[in-house]
Amino acid sequence: MKILPITLLLTMGFYAAGAHENKNAQRAETEHSLRDVSQNVGKIEREPIGSLNGQLRTMYAGYHQRQLGVNDTYATAIGGTLNFISKDIKGFSFGAELALSKDLNFATGERTQGKNNAELSSTNGRYTALSQAYLSYSYANLKVQAGRILIDTPLADSDDIHMIHDTFSGGVVSYEQSGVTWMFGHLSKWQGTDAGLDTPWAKTGENGTNFGGVSYADDFEFNLWYYNITHLTNAFYADTGYLYHLNQTTDLHMGAQYLHESQLSGSGVNADIYGVLGEALIGDAALSFAYNYASKNGVGESSFSGFGGGTLYTSMDTMILNELTNNRSASALVGGIGYAFKKINFTYAYGNFTGNADNAGVKAHIVEQDIIADYSYKDFTFALTYAISQDRESTVKTDKDWERTELLFAYDF
């Protein structure tokens, strides 16, 4: 069974035909927020066991800037991953993964003119990392992993939204029984797009991050997690929810979440964030909404979204609530629609992010719209992501006014 870090979050489409015939299996694979939809489009397969496999990926990503005097940026990269997972020998196995990305200069903006988008391959136009290298031991329902690993928890997430996905260095112990999964671990460093491709293997706190949590996934679902991110914050996360089967073709899904962060060593990470969601899954369509509210922080205080995409229901392809929480209360409301037609999946979402006046009297109002479409055929995946960001608070165009286009081609081998 897949270990779900956030078992109850927003499904923004991709609810496949025939899903009602096997709800538990489908729910385990359901995307959780708009950001999850983005990262799962080109999800990397890691089978079969005992042989080399991987994914070849080509991506274009460009920003059309509306702010006066700011260059448009774009880049096209080629790369991917090469994986090996050994066969199990008396409970022991090992795995490794090489991740790389390199800009195609003829289809990439000039760095010297500030026209390069560094999200794909760093500002130098290339990135290579031994992203995974681990030893694993399994016995009955117990599993232990140590080394460079994948992990998906609310505040530490192997996000995969561009060319290089996040991985972590550390150790994790998990135990599963009757649908309940316990997980404990220590993470010392991380790498990937969210960590910054110019500084690979950055620290996860001054002395790393210690964490533990429990999750349960069925029609009723819950998560309880605690993180000690050293010299930064102690964080507590909880969510709960219920999936109600209205009839053979319709499900209703409701949930709530809470995140509390208290600062350490005067870091300024101090927050309380609340969230609710609701969705209707009707055949191959999904209608959904999500709301998050962050209470006002003190002077110089804000929230921390975690190592990865963050766990909030309203996290979109680019915008997350944490960007507005510095020294103010803030809220986000996201509504979306999704539809699956054979092998074509479509998602549209509208997000409204507002920040009340901070101590300087400055307000914030950002609107983001996301359109995601993908098509899969055998081992091939084609995907388009188009995002529009608008600064509704400013009378002139700012760095929050832009349009972003991303094209992905992926081949699993």
Residue, then its C-alpha position, 0 to 999 in steps of 0.5 A: m500500500k502506498i504511504l500517503p502523507i496527506t490522505l485527505l486533500l483536494t482532488m482537482g481532476f484526473y478521476a479516471a473512468g471506472a474509478h468507482e469499481n475500485k475506490n480504495a485503489q483509486r483514492a490511493e492514487t488521487e492527486h491532492s492539490l493543484r500542485d500535486v496534479s502538476q507533479n504527478v503528470g510525469k510521475i516516474e515509474r521505478e519498476p521492474i525490480g532488479s533492472l535499470n529503468g528510468q524516464l527521459r524528459t524534455m521540458y520547455a518553461g517560459y514566463h511572459q512578464r507583464q511588469l515594465g522593463v522586465n525580460d521574458t524568460y524561457a528555457t528548454a531542457i533535456g534530461g531525466t532519471l536512471n533508476f535501479i532497485s535491487k531484488d530483495i535478499k532476506g529483507f535487504s535491498f538497495g536502490a540508486e537514482l541518477a538525475l540530470s538536466k541540461d538546457l538546450n542552448f538553441a531553445t533557451g534564453e540568453r543568460t547574459q541578458g537575463k532571459n534564461n529561466a533557471e528552474l529547469s537546469s540551474t543558472n549554469g544550464r546543467y544539473t547532475a545529482l546522485s539523487q537516490a542511494y539507499l539501503s532498505y530493510s523490510y520485515a513483515n509490516l516494518k520498513v527501514q530506509a537510510g541514505r538518499i531517499l524519496i519521502d512524502t509527508p506534509l512538510a517534507d515532500s518529494d515534489d516533482i514539478h519541473m525537471i529535478h524532483d526533490t529527494f532527501s538524505g536521512g533515515v526513515v522507519s515506517y510500520e503499517q498495520s490495518g490501514v494505519t501507518w506510523m513513520f519516524g525519521h531524521l532528514s539532514k539535507w535535501q536537493g531538487t527544484d524546491a531546494g534550489l538547483d544552484t545549491p544542491w544538498a541544502k540543510t533541512g534545518e541547522n541540525g536537520t529535521n526530526f519528525g514523526g507521524v501517523s496516518y490512516a486511509d479509508d473512507f474515514e481518513f486522518n493524519l497527525w504529524y510533528y516536526n522539529i526543524t532545528h533552529l527554525t520551528n516546531a510544527f504540528y500538522a493534522d487533517t481529517g475527512y470523510l468520503y461519502h459514496l452517494n451512489q454508484t457514480t457520485d462521491l462526496h469528499m469533505g475535510a479539514q486541516y490545521l498547521h501550527e508552527s512555533q519559532l525556534s532561535g528567533s527564526g520568525v517562523n510562527a503561524d496558525i493555518y486552518g483549512v477546509l475543502g469540499e468536492a464532488l466526484i461525478g463519474d469522470a468529472a470533479l468539482s472542488f473548492a478549498y479554503n485556507y486562513a492564516s491568522k496574523n503573525g507578529v512583526g517579522e513573523s511568517s509561516f513555513s511551507g515545508f521542504g517541497g510543495g507544502t501541504l495546504y489545500t490551496s497550493m496551486d501550480t505556482m502560488i501558495l498562501n505562505e507567500l502572503t503570511n509575513n506579518r499579516s493574516a491571509s486567506a486563499l480560496v481555490g475552486g476547480i473543475g476536472y474531467a477525464f476523457k479516455k487518456i486525456n485529462f483536463t484541470y482548471a482552477y481559479g485561486n484568490f489569495t488575499g493578505n490583510a494590511d501588515n504593520a506598514g499598512v500594505k495589503a496583498h491580492i494575487v489571483e492565479q489561474d491554472i490550466i493543466a492538460d495531459y495525454s498518455y499513450k503506452d510509455f509516452t506522456f505529453a502535458l501542457t501547463y498554463a498559468i496566469s498570475q495577476d496582482r490585483e492590489s497594485t495599479v501598475k504591473t508588478d513581479k506578480d503579473w505574468e503568464r507561464t507556459e510549460l510543455l512536457f514530453a516524457y518517455d518511461f523505459 
